[in-house]
Amino acid sequence: MHPRTDILVIATCAMIAGADEWDEIAECGRTKEPSFRWLLALPHGFRATTRSSVCSSS
């Protein structure tokens, strides 16, 4: 599982860029992965995270 801060940074950046749905947020994250790597650890690489896994993460 990704650290919650990584998920929040990707989601926030995607929403600022105009993403409204989880699929759009995931697409933005995949598209901008090289840019996120300088800022985020992404210990498991990048994979789309579903809303249910974000909400149930501890």
Number of C-alpha atoms within 10 A of each C-alpha: 13 16 15 11 11 16 19 12 15 20 21 14 16 21 16 10 11 12 17 12 13 16 14 15 24 21 16 20 23 15 11 14 17 11 10 18 13 9 10 15 13 17 11 9 9 15 14 14 16 12 12 8 10 15 8 7 11 8
